[in-house]
Amino acid sequence: MRSEKPLTNFDVIAFVPIVDTARAKHFYRDTLGLELLSEEPPFALVFNANGIMLRLVIAKELPARFGTALGWRVTDITSRVSELAAAGVTFERYPGMPQDQLGIWTAPGGAKVAWFKDPDGNVLSISEHPEVTL
């Protein structure tokens, strides 16, 4: 019998394209602190992102950018931004989006978001969502 919700009970796998494996490995493992699970050249670097498989897919060139590729829901975004900045992460600033001195934007609904890029230029984010519980 076919389930009405076929993917409800399965974990999501995240995919992010990269071109420079050494630089990406250093950034995701050493700067962001993710656990490197395996290296599968020429296909991917595989990380544990708090129980979610993150596959950094090795490409010859990057596809066109489309927005935020990957984000983390965090608590106390101000502390997380400060910790990442101390580790060398530079936060993005976007025209027309009022961001505080740390680069944090507060959405009309109260969520707070800060964006940064990985070494290949993929846009990543951290966000605090007080109104959303899972």
Phi and psi in degrees as a GROMACS rama.xvg file:
@    title "Ramachandran Plot"
@    xaxis  label "Phi"
@    yaxis  label "Psi"
@TYPE xy
-79.5259  133.452  ARG-2
-73.1356  144.566  SER-3
-76.1059  -19.7756  GLU-4
-129.223  77.0554  LYS-5
-64.6518  -21.7382  PRO-6
-113.447  6.48945  LEU-7
-55.5585  -39.4689  THR-8
-101.465  20.5933  ASN-9
-119.399  147.174  PHE-10
-73.7175  149.001  ASP-11
-82.4356  144.74  VAL-12
-113.327  131.059  ILE-13
-98.5011  142.627  ALA-14
-126.043  130.723  PHE-15
-134.775  128.318  VAL-16
-78.295  143.639  PRO-17
-138.52  160.998  ILE-18
-120.072  -28.3095  VAL-19
-110.56  98.8238  ASP-20
-65.2902  -39.8187  THR-21
-64.3635  -45.376  ALA-22
-65.3418  -41.9768  ARG-23
-66.5322  -42.5169  ALA-24
-59.96  -46.0209  LYS-25
-60.4784  -46.9311  HIS-26
-64.218  -53.0571  PHE-27
-70.8545  -36.8128  TYR-28
-82.8036  -53.9467  ARG-29
-86.4193  -39.4452  ASP-30
-82.2142  -49.4253  THR-31
-85.5857  -18.9268  LEU-32
83.4458  19.158  GLY-33
-79.6502  149.128  LEU-34
-81.3095  123.057  GLU-35
-78.0884  118.453  LEU-36
-90.4133  -41.5469  LEU-37
-162.765  157.727  SER-38
-115.438  125.062  GLU-39
-124.456  61.5266  GLU-40
-63.4445  143.374  PRO-41
-94.2463  28.3217  PRO-42
-98.4497  -53.4514  PHE-43
-162.93  159.704  ALA-44
-104.576  134.55  LEU-45
-115.917  125.597  VAL-46
-120.172  155.476  PHE-47
-95.6447  114.848  ASN-48
-107.851  75.3416  ALA-49
55.6276  48.1908  ASN-50
91.9764  -4.05216  GLY-51
-106.979  131.963  ILE-52
-74.42  123.503  MET-53
-110.767  115.148  LEU-54
-104.64  114.083  ARG-55
-86.9846  103.474  LEU-56
-79.821  123.189  VAL-57
-79.9509  122.45  ILE-58
-125.316  159.906  ALA-59
-77.2634  -31.3146  LYS-60
-148.877  157.824  GLU-61
-87.6424  144.64  LEU-62
-71.3065  167.824  PRO-63
-59.6027  144.082  ALA-64
-72.3412  145.526  ARG-65
-130.295  2.58318  PHE-66
131.195  -155.83  GLY-67
-69.1041  125.25  THR-68
-87.3288  -31.7933  ALA-69
-157.113  140.154  LEU-70
-143.19  157.827  GLY-71
-119.413  133.172  TRP-72
-86.2987  122.845  ARG-73
-124.605  166.359  VAL-74
-104.806  153.001  THR-75
49.8875  66.621  ASP-76
-58.1101  -32.4625  ILE-77
-60.9495  -43.7507  THR-78
-66.6675  -40.5923  SER-79
-64.5373  -42.2516  ARG-80
-61.3855  -44.2831  VAL-81
-61.9788  -42.2487  SER-82
-64.2873  -45.1448  GLU-83
-66.3947  -40.6661  LEU-84
-61.2423  -39.6996  ALA-85
-65.5506  -26.5137  ALA-86
-85.7498  0.283657  ALA-87
104.632  4.5168  GLY-88
-78.7842  134.691  VAL-89
-104.926  127.907  THR-90
-89.3947  142.819  PHE-91
-79.9651  151.688  GLU-92
-124.539  134.985  ARG-93
-120.125  128.651  TYR-94
-58.1626  139.997  PRO-95
83.6062  -2.31174  GLY-96
-115.709  110.708  MET-97
-68.7414  110.813  PRO-98
-114.141  146.32  GLN-99
-75.1102  -174.634  ASP-100
-61.4623  -22.6326  GLN-101
-90.7831  -8.47145  LEU-102
96.5757  13.6328  GLY-103
-90.1106  128.794  ILE-104
-102.459  137.367  TRP-105
-105.854  119.335  THR-106
-73.0567  158.708  ALA-107
-54.2325  -32.1774  PRO-108
-82.9297  -1.6038  GLY-109
103.83  -12.2952  GLY-110
-65.3916  148.786  ALA-111
-120.432  135.36  LYS-112
-136.471  141.495  VAL-113
-134.077  137.615  ALA-114
-113.615  148.591  TRP-115
-150.143  167.606  PHE-116
-114.663  148.879  LYS-117
-84.0696  175.872  ASP-118
-60.7604  -21.8354  PRO-119
-92.2568  3.9197  ASP-120
89.0663  4.08583  GLY-121
-66.5365  134.731  ASN-122
-82.7446  124.908  VAL-123
-117.569  160.593  LEU-124
-144.078  159.827  SER-125
-123.905  145.438  ILE-126
-148.113  149.775  SER-127
-117.199  123.678  GLU-128
-122.428  83.6349  HIS-129
-63.9763  -24.5648  PRO-130
-89.0183  -5.68867  GLU-131
-111.91  126.224  VAL-132
-124.467  141.576  THR-133
